[in-house]
Amino acid sequence: MAIGSVFHILRLARAGYVLAREGVFAQIDPALAPPAARPLLAVAKLIARAPASDGSSGLVAAFARLGPSYVKLGQFLATRPDVVGPRAVGELEKLQDKMPAFPRAVAVSIVEAAFGKKLDEIFVEFGEPVAAASIAQVHRAKARTAEGVADVAVKVLRPGVEPRFARDLSDMYFAARFAERHIAEARRLRAIQVVDTLARTVRMEMDFRLEAAAASEFAENCAGDTEFRVPGVDWDRTAKDVLTLEWIDGVPLSDVDGLKKAGADLADLGRVVIQSFLRNAMRDGFFHADMHQGNLFRDREGRLVAVDFGIMGRLGLKERRFLAEILYGFITRDYLRVAEVHFEAGYVPDTHRVEDFAQAIRAIGEPIHSHTADQISMAKLLTLLFEITALFDMRTRTELVLLQKTMVVVEGVARGFDPKLDIWATSDPVVRSWIEENLGPIGKLSDAGRGLGLLAKATGGLPDFLARVNSLAVKFEHAAEHGFHLSAISLEGIGRAEARRARWTAAALWVIALTLVAIWWRS
């Protein structure tokens, strides 16, 4: 076994001990676990603390003890009910990414190193931290712009965070590879891809230039919206370790009393939250995937403002059509069409029958129609749908699961302001508009136009392509007749590579020989 694997196992064993100690495994029924895991579950129950009085499984406490990487993992798994189940999601959503702030002087040194200037050359003022998380902390500052001195929010990367995340992510990859190799359900849920997505998210969150680009693209998409906006990016004061955005002078949606004092219409605010999210997802195919109350503000003009663009979701045209047709199929009770959409998209293997899948979907859809509109949750519907798809070997589509989880959060925010909110009626203008534009006659014409454009592009490149093919054919024909020619540089390179390999082989043999001598001597 490689020495790296030993370290992976030791660190993962510690993580397993912490999870067991907090009682995470105590509630698992051994009869549902694989036979090989049952002795471990028995040991885990022996070392578990007394159960929490609120009946929680200890997940939040365990991830918090394991450190910032696992806090991020827990938050990410809260977006994957298909992996951890709805109950665990409910607990992991309580996981707060809050850490002690590091000193202002350290933040100043990071800012100065990022720009190669003294702080007073970059900012007019630079305050103490106002919020701190596992990856970064935020300072309120003032910057001189073309319009004068403006308030800005400065996000500074936490020192030493990158190597810690790299180490913990390598452990998670080790565990995911092992799980996919030995557990069929892990292969269906694409355990390695789960870690891939987490790693990609963390890498993007730790490079603030990418977050700035996401904010900039998001702002461009929403430029024409009257009820929703995105803070501007100060590119001159943004680097890999530092992100500077426009300061939002507004009331966070988590402060209900503050919203009431500001004169906000809470029911209408719930409508704006739902419609803004759907507009971003369906119209633009680019949506904020962490739209909880702490990341949403109401500004002085009454507009909804989003912040923190580290986690964003994308949907291609195929996925947006998939979503629209599913929603429309449930509304019209056309379950066969909903099933056909899954098969057309290639999400369900064709080893199954469309009619059987439609029957399973009917089991989800029919109970919905016995409730009033304000009792029907679009997010819950999609959750049930993903549960059914597991029975039909549907491979996990991370972009759709992220969309579904964000919808759960958005729906929760909106109904927190108006418990009687009719999600379907609120969503109808956005969904109907998109369907008419993309699935109706206008959409068919657009598809035809895109197809003609691709055909013209392919046709335009055809002469060059044929010329390259002809050139390759001539070269292969020449090589077949006269053999391949290696230049002096190529031969010299091959010689150097062989010499290096010989030296390393000799060195390895000497190490092995000396090790054997040492073992013989000690014996």
LUMKOL-845563 format. One record per residue (C-alpha): y, z, x. Coordinates in Angstrom, 3 decimals. Example, Ala and Ser with C-alpha at 12.3 -4.5 7.8 and 13.67 -1.06 7.14 Angstrom:
LUMKOL-845563
<<-4.500, 7.800, 12.300>>
<<-1.060, 7.140, 13.670>>
***
This chain:
LUMKOL-845563
<<0.000, 0.000, 0.000>>
<<3.457, -0.918, 1.325>>
<<5.725, 1.969, 2.301>>
<<8.315, 0.729, -0.211>>
<<5.785, 1.109, -3.019>>
<<5.193, 4.729, -2.008>>
<<8.896, 5.518, -2.358>>
<<9.007, 3.715, -5.724>>
<<6.082, 5.799, -6.971>>
<<7.573, 9.075, -5.732>>
<<10.959, 8.440, -7.368>>
<<9.348, 7.252, -10.604>>
<<7.074, 10.319, -10.563>>
<<10.177, 12.505, -10.374>>
<<11.693, 10.598, -13.301>>
<<8.449, 11.058, -15.246>>
<<8.498, 14.784, -14.488>>
<<12.077, 15.114, -15.777>>
<<11.186, 13.216, -18.962>>
<<8.102, 15.397, -19.453>>
<<10.035, 18.594, -18.737>>
<<12.603, 17.703, -21.388>>
<<9.796, 17.188, -23.902>>
<<10.128, 13.412, -24.302>>
<<6.339, 12.885, -24.276>>
<<5.459, 15.983, -26.323>>
<<5.870, 14.209, -29.655>>
<<3.610, 11.266, -28.781>>
<<0.284, 11.239, -30.623>>
<<-2.448, 10.985, -27.927>>
<<-4.614, 8.957, -30.334>>
<<-2.025, 6.166, -30.195>>
<<-1.917, 6.110, -26.388>>
<<-4.290, 4.156, -24.109>>
<<-7.276, 6.301, -23.003>>
<<-6.085, 6.316, -19.368>>
<<-2.736, 7.822, -20.398>>
<<-4.132, 10.692, -22.489>>
<<-4.721, 13.124, -19.579>>
<<-1.131, 12.520, -18.419>>
<<0.156, 13.259, -21.931>>
<<-1.809, 16.515, -21.938>>
<<-0.199, 17.536, -18.623>>
<<3.245, 16.483, -19.906>>
<<2.880, 18.763, -22.929>>
<<1.968, 21.700, -20.681>>
<<5.157, 21.430, -18.619>>
<<7.511, 20.587, -21.505>>
<<10.300, 22.973, -22.445>>
<<10.409, 24.481, -25.911>>
<<11.421, 21.856, -28.519>>
<<15.135, 21.537, -29.285>>
<<16.297, 23.243, -32.463>>
<<17.681, 19.958, -33.801>>
<<14.308, 18.222, -33.466>>
<<15.527, 15.741, -30.832>>
<<13.032, 14.425, -28.281>>
<<15.031, 15.362, -25.175>>
<<15.774, 11.752, -24.210>>
<<19.510, 12.300, -23.863>>
<<19.113, 15.407, -21.686>>
<<16.501, 13.670, -19.497>>
<<18.569, 10.547, -18.836>>
<<21.653, 12.666, -18.153>>
<<19.688, 14.709, -15.561>>
<<18.357, 11.583, -13.853>>
<<21.849, 10.341, -13.012>>
<<24.203, 7.424, -13.683>>
<<21.633, 4.633, -13.306>>
<<19.427, 6.177, -15.954>>
<<22.417, 6.877, -18.181>>
<<23.105, 3.136, -18.064>>
<<19.409, 2.429, -18.698>>
<<19.484, 4.739, -21.714>>
<<22.590, 3.080, -23.095>>
<<21.034, -0.333, -22.538>>
<<17.774, 0.702, -24.244>>
<<19.887, 1.825, -27.195>>
<<20.537, -1.907, -27.684>>
<<16.776, -2.646, -27.755>>
<<15.176, -1.101, -30.863>>
<<12.323, -3.568, -30.380>>
<<11.436, -1.787, -27.125>>
<<12.025, 1.923, -27.825>>
<<11.964, 2.056, -31.634>>
<<14.688, 2.981, -34.159>>
<<14.283, 6.753, -33.729>>
<<14.817, 6.648, -29.965>>
<<17.798, 4.325, -30.474>>
<<19.395, 6.922, -32.751>>
<<19.160, 9.501, -29.962>>
<<20.154, 7.225, -27.087>>
<<23.309, 6.191, -28.935>>
<<24.503, 9.774, -28.385>>
<<24.240, 9.328, -24.629>>
<<27.781, 9.574, -23.318>>
<<28.634, 7.813, -20.082>>
<<30.985, 10.548, -18.927>>
<<31.124, 11.790, -15.361>>
<<33.444, 14.073, -13.406>>
<<36.464, 12.171, -12.105>>
<<36.740, 11.554, -8.380>>
<<40.047, 12.503, -6.716>>
<<43.139, 10.339, -7.153>>
<<43.425, 10.072, -3.341>>
<<39.998, 8.386, -3.184>>
<<41.025, 5.941, -5.916>>
<<44.234, 5.169, -4.006>>
<<42.267, 4.378, -0.826>>
<<39.970, 2.028, -2.798>>
<<42.960, 0.228, -4.340>>
<<44.716, -0.123, -0.967>>
<<41.526, -1.416, 0.695>>
<<40.978, -3.931, -2.123>>
<<44.415, -5.525, -1.677>>
<<45.173, -4.742, 1.968>>
<<48.501, -3.140, 0.982>>
<<50.007, 0.273, 0.502>>
<<49.920, 1.625, -3.048>>
<<53.695, 1.465, -3.537>>
<<53.559, -2.269, -2.789>>
<<51.083, -2.748, -5.648>>
<<52.132, -0.278, -8.359>>
<<55.426, 1.391, -9.227>>
<<53.521, 4.470, -10.431>>
<<49.845, 5.437, -10.282>>
<<48.753, 8.450, -12.330>>
<<45.781, 10.782, -12.400>>
<<42.514, 9.527, -13.981>>
<<42.511, 9.471, -17.782>>
<<38.778, 8.648, -18.215>>
<<35.742, 8.672, -15.915>>
<<32.289, 7.098, -16.318>>
<<29.264, 6.421, -14.106>>
<<30.580, 3.158, -12.658>>
<<34.354, 3.554, -12.678>>
<<37.327, 5.573, -13.809>>
<<40.631, 4.555, -15.381>>
<<44.177, 5.436, -14.301>>
<<47.392, 4.810, -16.176>>
<<49.944, 3.097, -13.959>>
<<53.128, 1.046, -13.979>>
<<53.415, -2.413, -12.440>>
<<56.362, -4.705, -11.846>>
<<55.969, -8.023, -13.700>>
<<58.184, -11.024, -14.411>>
<<59.286, -9.304, -17.637>>
<<60.029, -5.974, -15.934>>
<<58.016, -2.793, -15.382>>
<<54.945, -2.620, -17.654>>
<<52.320, 0.035, -18.385>>
<<48.858, -0.975, -17.201>>
<<45.329, 0.438, -17.200>>
<<43.733, 0.397, -13.738>>
<<39.947, 0.616, -13.520>>
<<38.627, 1.687, -10.096>>
<<34.991, 1.422, -8.978>>
<<33.314, 4.747, -8.208>>
<<32.588, 5.069, -4.449>>
<<28.925, 4.818, -3.382>>
<<27.773, 3.623, -6.793>>
<<26.366, 0.233, -5.697>>
<<23.586, 1.456, -3.314>>
<<22.514, 4.116, -5.826>>
<<22.163, 1.563, -8.613>>
<<20.376, -0.890, -6.291>>
<<17.765, 1.744, -5.396>>
<<17.147, 2.849, -8.987>>
<<16.973, -0.729, -10.257>>
<<14.352, -1.551, -7.619>>
<<12.268, 1.350, -9.007>>
<<12.660, -0.009, -12.538>>
<<11.540, -3.476, -11.395>>
<<8.465, -1.918, -9.770>>
<<7.594, -0.127, -13.030>>
<<8.240, -3.250, -15.155>>
<<6.020, -5.452, -12.951>>
<<3.228, -2.859, -13.128>>
<<3.586, -2.628, -16.933>>
<<3.495, -6.397, -17.457>>
<<0.457, -6.673, -15.213>>
<<-1.565, -4.081, -17.138>>
<<-0.089, -3.754, -20.671>>
<<-0.091, -6.645, -23.148>>
<<2.748, -5.163, -25.242>>
<<4.936, -4.970, -22.141>>
<<4.357, -8.682, -21.581>>
<<5.328, -9.467, -25.179>>
<<8.492, -7.395, -24.864>>
<<9.198, -8.976, -21.466>>
<<9.627, -5.725, -19.557>>
<<10.756, -7.538, -16.398>>
<<13.337, -9.477, -18.397>>
<<14.620, -6.179, -19.838>>
<<15.296, -4.953, -16.298>>
<<16.712, -8.384, -15.366>>
<<19.224, -8.087, -18.203>>
<<20.121, -4.518, -17.234>>
<<20.522, -5.537, -13.571>>
<<22.688, -8.515, -14.508>>
<<24.811, -6.320, -16.782>>
<<25.268, -3.693, -14.077>>
<<26.128, -6.317, -11.443>>
<<28.749, -7.780, -13.733>>
<<30.107, -4.336, -14.568>>
<<30.446, -3.561, -10.851>>
<<32.352, -6.758, -10.085>>
<<35.599, -6.374, -11.983>>
<<36.554, -10.000, -11.367>>
<<33.738, -10.964, -13.737>>
<<34.857, -8.444, -16.346>>
<<38.393, -9.819, -16.009>>
<<37.042, -13.335, -16.569>>
<<35.185, -12.155, -19.675>>
<<38.360, -10.532, -21.015>>
<<40.342, -13.687, -20.278>>
<<37.825, -15.967, -22.041>>
<<37.607, -13.566, -24.979>>
<<41.409, -13.506, -25.258>>
<<41.575, -17.317, -25.281>>
<<38.995, -17.484, -28.070>>
<<40.959, -14.980, -30.171>>
<<44.446, -16.325, -29.404>>
<<44.880, -17.709, -32.926>>
<<43.561, -14.624, -34.738>>
<<46.204, -12.582, -36.576>>
<<44.159, -9.374, -37.022>>
<<42.393, -9.068, -33.675>>
<<43.524, -9.309, -30.068>>
<<42.441, -8.646, -26.494>>
<<44.610, -7.066, -23.747>>
<<45.914, -9.397, -21.070>>
<<44.543, -9.431, -17.516>>
<<46.818, -8.798, -14.525>>
<<45.079, -11.147, -12.090>>
<<47.446, -10.300, -9.219>>
<<46.193, -6.695, -9.306>>
<<42.518, -7.414, -9.933>>
<<39.806, -7.528, -7.263>>
<<36.075, -6.803, -7.024>>
<<36.642, -3.031, -7.068>>
<<39.858, -2.892, -9.135>>
<<40.648, -4.224, -12.615>>
<<44.149, -4.116, -14.080>>
<<44.703, -4.769, -17.775>>
<<47.579, -4.414, -20.187>>
<<47.854, -0.812, -21.389>>
<<47.051, -0.531, -25.110>>
<<49.465, 1.784, -26.881>>
<<47.448, 2.416, -30.023>>
<<45.146, 4.793, -31.893>>
<<41.410, 4.706, -31.077>>
<<39.184, 4.140, -34.087>>
<<37.418, 7.396, -33.210>>
<<40.612, 9.282, -34.210>>
<<40.460, 9.047, -38.015>>
<<43.253, 11.584, -38.533>>
<<45.466, 9.660, -36.114>>
<<44.764, 6.422, -37.999>>
<<45.750, 8.051, -41.291>>
<<48.977, 9.378, -39.783>>
<<49.747, 5.879, -38.503>>
<<49.432, 4.567, -42.082>>
<<46.238, 2.556, -41.553>>
<<44.302, 1.272, -44.582>>
<<40.866, 2.479, -43.487>>
<<38.895, 0.330, -45.955>>
<<40.743, -2.790, -44.816>>
<<40.237, -1.780, -41.186>>
<<36.481, -1.757, -41.844>>
<<36.760, -5.309, -43.188>>
<<38.646, -6.441, -40.069>>
<<35.976, -4.918, -37.790>>
<<33.141, -6.796, -39.543>>
<<34.927, -10.133, -39.834>>
<<36.261, -10.068, -36.272>>
<<32.801, -9.441, -34.861>>
<<31.181, -12.203, -36.933>>
<<33.989, -14.626, -36.075>>
<<33.490, -13.975, -32.362>>
<<29.698, -14.288, -32.607>>
<<29.401, -17.294, -34.916>>
<<32.578, -19.270, -34.246>>
<<32.845, -18.691, -30.487>>
<<29.306, -17.707, -29.495>>
<<30.844, -14.972, -27.294>>
<<31.111, -11.432, -28.616>>
<<31.896, -7.898, -27.493>>
<<28.497, -6.169, -27.354>>
<<29.764, -2.572, -27.174>>
<<32.054, -2.317, -30.204>>
<<31.882, 1.434, -30.799>>
<<34.905, 3.416, -31.970>>
<<35.928, 4.424, -28.441>>
<<36.327, 0.771, -27.392>>
<<38.416, -0.222, -30.433>>
<<42.082, 0.577, -31.076>>
<<44.628, -0.108, -33.788>>
<<47.905, -1.114, -32.189>>
<<51.422, -0.552, -33.514>>
<<51.373, -3.933, -35.294>>
<<48.207, -2.933, -37.160>>
<<45.928, -5.289, -35.218>>
<<42.449, -4.393, -34.014>>
<<42.266, -4.351, -30.197>>
<<39.063, -4.271, -28.125>>
<<38.777, -2.892, -24.574>>
<<35.996, -2.601, -21.959>>
<<34.392, -6.010, -21.460>>
<<31.516, -5.039, -19.184>>
<<28.881, -5.833, -21.842>>
<<29.371, -9.161, -23.605>>
<<26.905, -11.243, -25.598>>
<<26.503, -15.009, -25.819>>
<<24.872, -17.172, -28.470>>
<<24.213, -20.872, -28.066>>
<<24.598, -23.278, -30.975>>
<<20.842, -23.064, -31.593>>
<<20.964, -19.269, -31.927>>
<<24.032, -19.381, -34.162>>
<<22.334, -21.838, -36.497>>
<<19.244, -19.664, -36.452>>
<<21.303, -16.628, -37.505>>
<<23.239, -18.500, -40.209>>
<<20.137, -20.051, -41.771>>
<<18.314, -16.706, -41.763>>
<<21.187, -14.928, -43.517>>
<<21.577, -17.760, -45.991>>
<<17.814, -17.874, -46.610>>
<<17.691, -14.169, -47.428>>
<<20.685, -14.450, -49.758>>
<<19.070, -17.354, -51.664>>
<<15.534, -15.868, -51.406>>
<<14.293, -19.017, -49.679>>
<<11.745, -17.207, -47.483>>
<<9.869, -20.378, -46.609>>
<<13.054, -21.794, -45.076>>
<<13.612, -18.583, -43.098>>
<<10.064, -18.887, -41.736>>
<<10.532, -22.581, -40.930>>
<<13.684, -21.767, -38.944>>
<<11.690, -19.392, -36.730>>
<<9.074, -22.069, -36.052>>
<<11.647, -24.847, -35.519>>
<<13.445, -22.682, -32.971>>
<<10.136, -22.095, -31.147>>
<<10.425, -18.313, -31.546>>
<<7.020, -17.921, -33.228>>
<<3.925, -19.592, -31.681>>
<<2.538, -22.458, -33.729>>
<<-0.873, -20.781, -33.664>>
<<0.350, -18.950, -36.780>>
<<0.879, -20.453, -40.227>>
<<4.399, -20.875, -41.580>>
<<3.225, -19.764, -45.041>>
<<1.805, -16.489, -43.680>>
<<5.050, -15.769, -41.883>>
<<7.028, -16.555, -45.053>>
<<4.857, -14.054, -46.948>>
<<5.659, -11.338, -44.394>>
<<9.380, -12.115, -44.629>>
<<9.214, -11.871, -48.424>>
<<8.081, -8.253, -47.952>>
<<11.455, -7.623, -46.271>>
<<13.634, -9.706, -48.554>>
<<12.481, -8.778, -52.037>>
<<13.275, -5.025, -51.805>>
<<16.819, -5.962, -50.791>>
<<17.483, -7.620, -54.131>>
<<16.715, -4.396, -55.998>>
<<19.773, -2.714, -54.431>>
<<23.463, -3.131, -55.029>>
<<25.429, -5.082, -52.427>>
<<27.041, -1.999, -50.877>>
<<23.575, -0.505, -50.236>>
<<22.285, -3.513, -48.313>>
<<22.587, -3.375, -44.527>>
<<22.623, -6.730, -42.767>>
<<21.772, -4.978, -39.502>>
<<18.817, -3.152, -41.058>>
<<17.570, -6.430, -42.466>>
<<17.525, -7.964, -38.988>>
<<15.849, -4.826, -37.593>>
<<13.045, -5.136, -40.155>>
<<12.800, -8.835, -39.397>>
<<12.232, -8.161, -35.690>>
<<9.567, -5.588, -36.574>>
<<7.715, -8.209, -38.624>>
<<7.988, -10.805, -35.870>>
<<6.031, -8.499, -33.549>>
<<2.999, -9.055, -35.783>>
<<3.323, -12.789, -35.169>>
<<3.617, -12.647, -31.353>>
<<7.300, -13.561, -31.385>>
<<8.590, -13.277, -27.834>>
<<11.678, -11.108, -27.570>>
<<14.965, -13.041, -27.573>>
<<17.346, -10.710, -25.740>>
<<20.477, -12.456, -27.004>>
<<19.376, -12.022, -30.637>>
<<18.377, -8.389, -30.126>>
<<21.746, -7.667, -28.503>>
<<23.448, -9.317, -31.479>>
<<21.387, -7.250, -33.926>>
<<22.122, -4.003, -32.118>>
<<25.848, -4.753, -31.966>>
<<25.731, -5.497, -35.678>>
<<24.242, -2.036, -36.275>>
<<27.148, -0.448, -34.383>>
<<29.801, -2.609, -36.052>>
<<28.370, -1.951, -39.492>>
<<28.336, 1.784, -38.754>>
<<32.002, 1.698, -37.682>>
<<33.031, -0.259, -40.791>>
<<31.092, 1.906, -43.239>>
<<32.447, 5.008, -41.549>>
<<35.829, 3.937, -42.929>>
<<34.476, 2.737, -46.293>>
<<30.957, 3.969, -47.264>>
<<30.944, 1.579, -50.253>>
<<31.793, -1.476, -48.166>>
<<29.996, -4.599, -49.422>>
<<28.845, -6.087, -46.118>>
<<27.737, -9.366, -47.706>>
<<30.991, -10.018, -49.566>>
<<32.959, -9.065, -46.439>>
<<30.892, -11.383, -44.246>>
<<30.787, -14.258, -46.740>>
<<34.090, -15.996, -45.798>>
<<33.167, -16.134, -42.100>>
<<29.491, -17.073, -42.584>>
<<30.214, -19.614, -45.339>>
<<32.950, -21.257, -43.283>>
<<30.653, -21.582, -40.292>>
<<27.773, -22.971, -42.376>>
<<30.048, -25.553, -44.012>>
<<31.416, -26.679, -40.642>>
<<28.114, -26.741, -38.764>>
<<25.320, -27.256, -41.304>>
<<27.157, -29.333, -43.915>>
<<28.359, -32.968, -43.752>>
<<31.049, -32.109, -41.189>>
<<28.428, -30.469, -39.005>>
<<26.143, -33.497, -39.244>>
<<28.992, -35.753, -38.113>>
<<29.748, -33.370, -35.216>>
<<26.068, -33.438, -34.204>>
<<26.100, -37.221, -34.284>>
<<29.249, -37.268, -32.144>>
<<27.687, -34.895, -29.600>>
<<24.547, -37.019, -29.522>>
<<26.528, -40.208, -28.915>>
<<28.506, -38.453, -26.173>>
<<25.326, -37.375, -24.385>>
<<23.869, -40.870, -24.779>>
<<27.026, -42.464, -23.362>>
<<27.004, -40.038, -20.429>>
<<23.340, -40.745, -19.703>>
<<23.889, -44.506, -20.020>>
<<26.918, -44.383, -17.718>>
<<24.875, -42.676, -14.999>>
<<21.896, -45.017, -15.352>>
<<22.921, -47.609, -12.679>>
<<23.421, -44.890, -10.027>>
<<20.128, -43.295, -10.984>>
<<18.235, -46.603, -10.690>>
<<19.893, -47.292, -7.333>>
<<18.747, -43.887, -6.009>>
<<15.217, -44.512, -7.274>>
<<15.150, -47.911, -5.526>>
<<16.435, -46.382, -2.274>>
<<13.727, -43.696, -2.337>>
<<11.050, -46.310, -3.053>>
<<12.165, -48.381, -0.020>>
<<12.107, -45.287, 2.233>>
<<8.628, -44.232, 1.088>>
<<7.339, -47.779, 1.575>>
<<8.730, -47.838, 5.135>>
<<7.211, -44.427, 5.883>>
<<3.828, -45.556, 4.586>>
<<3.850, -48.533, 6.976>>
<<5.400, -46.963, 10.100>>
<<4.859, -43.219, 9.688>>
<<7.452, -40.454, 9.456>>
<<9.986, -40.132, 12.260>>
<<11.060, -36.697, 13.484>>
<<14.338, -36.469, 15.357>>
<<14.688, -34.590, 18.633>>
<<16.641, -31.878, 16.804>>
<<13.818, -31.449, 14.280>>
<<11.194, -31.236, 17.038>>
<<13.291, -28.710, 18.928>>
<<13.673, -26.591, 15.750>>
<<9.923, -26.639, 15.124>>
<<9.329, -25.557, 18.718>>
<<11.739, -22.632, 18.420>>
<<10.110, -21.509, 15.141>>
<<6.630, -21.637, 16.714>>
<<7.849, -19.676, 19.739>>
<<9.366, -16.997, 17.512>>
<<6.154, -16.726, 15.509>>
<<4.129, -16.386, 18.719>>
<<6.433, -13.629, 19.991>>
<<6.205, -11.682, 16.713>>
<<2.414, -12.089, 16.651>>
<<2.144, -10.740, 20.196>>
<<4.458, -7.843, 19.373>>
<<2.408, -6.986, 16.274>>
<<-0.831, -7.033, 18.306>>
<<0.710, -4.666, 20.893>>
<<1.839, -2.275, 18.143>>
<<-1.644, -2.261, 16.623>>
<<-3.239, -1.725, 20.055>>
<<-0.923, 1.166, 20.925>>
<<-1.532, 2.754, 17.528>>
<<-5.309, 2.612, 18.076>>
<<-4.898, 4.167, 21.537>>
<<-2.764, 6.957, 20.039>>
<<-5.367, 7.657, 17.341>>
<<-8.185, 7.691, 19.947>>
<<-6.174, 10.022, 22.186>>
<<-5.488, 12.533, 19.379>>
<<-9.144, 12.504, 18.360>>
***
